[in-house]
Amino acid sequence: MTGTARDRVGVDLRGIGDAVRAAARARQTTVAAFAREALVEAVGPRSERQMGDTANLDRSEIVKLTLRLQSLDAELLVLKSAALGLSSGAYVGRLVRGTPLPALAAERTADRDALIASVDHLAQLSTDLSALVRMLRRGNSEAAARDRTSFTSLVPDVRRHLDLASKVIARHGAEP
């Protein structure tokens, strides 16, 4: 008889139930997980084939994982992941992979808002510059000379924008 993807077994604990529950509690696990650990130990070392080849796993598959944490740790997990704008699963996944955590969501929002404001300012400068070029083409150098003062900050404004953009990218990379 071949096993299914998820075999289930009922176990009659006949007189050892209290001891088993106490041992499971001591390990901060369920009776089912405790029993499975005992069975794995009884079977002995599993072959590489039984363990599964992780190279063939579908990396996009989402699986449910249950963690048992102290209540304070669980609260910190929820608070820290929320502050970063991540789900608890994404937060734990990054920690497991050693992937750097993003900046706080509020910091990313502030940086994004500053970058949007800077882009808006450059767009206005671009519009003004186009108007100046049109005036110069028409030979209206007097009007262009009057508007010249608004363009004296063009180079510093563009440099400020590029500095801001490079700092945001350096801090957050591709993070939204």
N, C-alpha and C positions, 0 to 999 in steps of 0.2 A: 504494500500500500504506500503510495507516494504522499508526501505532505503537501499541504496547501501553502500559500504565501504566509498565512498566519494560523498556525495550529494552536488550538486551545486545549487545556487539560484541567480537569477538576481534581483537587487533591484533598483526600480525607486526612485531616490532621490528628485524628484519634489520640487525644490525650496530650498532644504537644502544642496545641493551638496557642495557649497563653505564652509559652516559651518562644514560639515562632513570632508572634505579634510583638513581644518585648524585644526580640533581637532585631526585627525590622524597624521598630521605633528607634532603637539605639543607633541604627545606621541612617535614620531619617529617610526611610524609604517605605514603600508599600509592601504588603505581604507577597503580592504577585511578583514584584521586582526582586524581592529577597529570594523567593522560590526559584525564579529564573536564574539568578546568580548561582544558587546551589546546584542547579542542573548543569549550567555551563561548566562549573568547576568539576562536577562528576564526569562529564563527557571527556574532559581533558582538552589539551590544546587543539584548537580548530585549524584545519588546513587553510591555506591561502584561498583556495577555491571556495570553501565554506564562508570565509570572512567576506568574500566579495571583492571584486576588483574595482577600486575607486576610480580608476582611469576611465571606466566605461559608464560612470554615473552621468545622468542628465543633469547638468549644472543648473538648469533653469527650473527644475522641479522644486516646488515648495512643499515642505513637509511640516507637520505639526510636531512640536517638541514641548514637553511639559517639564518645567524646572521646579524643584523644591528649594526654596530660599527662606532664610530667616525673614521675618516680616519687615525689618528695617531694610534689608538688602532688596527686597521686592519693591518697597516704596522708592528707594533710591534708583532702582532700574527704571521705574515708571517716570520719575521726575527727571532724571538725566536724559533719557531718550526723548522725552517730550521737549526738554529745553533745546535739544539739538534738532528737533523737527523730524525725528526718526521714530519708527515703530520700535517696540521692545525687541522684536525679532531682528530687525535690521541692525539695531544697536549691538545686540549680542553677537550677531554674525560678523560685524566689523571687528569686535574684540577677539573673536575666535580666529579670524583670518589675519589679525594684526594690521588691518587696514586703518589708516588714520581717521579719527573721528572728525566730522565737520565742525566748524565754528558754531557757536550758539545761534539758534534760529533768529533771534532778535538782532544779533550782530550782522548776520547775512542780509537781513531785511534792510538794516540801516545802510550797509554798504551798497546794496542794490539801489536803494532810493537815491543815495548820493551819486551813483554812477548814472542813473536816469536823469537826474537834474543836470549833471555835467554834459550829457549827450544833448539835452534840450538846449543848453546854453550854446554848445557848438553849432547846433542846427540854426539857432538865431544868428550867430556870427556868420554862418554860411550864407544865409539869406541876405544879411547886410552887405557881405562881401560881393555877392552877385549884383546887388543894386549899385555898388560902387563901380564895379567893372562896366555895367551898362552906362553909367554916367560918363565914365572916362571914354568909352567908345563913341558916345554922342558928342564928345568934346566939351562937356559941361564940367570943366575942371574946377570952377568956383564952388559948385555944390559938392563936388568930391572933396575939395580941400576942407569944407566945413565939417564933413562927416569923417574926416581923417582921424580925428581924435578918438572916435569909437573903435578904430582898428589898431591903436597903439598897444592894446592889451592882447591882440590876436595870438602872438607867439607864446607869451606867458600863459594864456588861457588854454591853448592846445597842450602845452607842456604839463600844466596842472591836470588836465584831463587824462593824458597818457600816464602820468604818475599815479593818479587815482586808479585807473583801470589796471595797471600792472600790479599795484598793491592788492587790489581785490582778487585778481587772478592768482597771485602768489599765495594769498591767504586761503582762498576757497577752491582753487582749481576749477573743476567742472561742476562743483556742488551748486545746486539751484539756490 
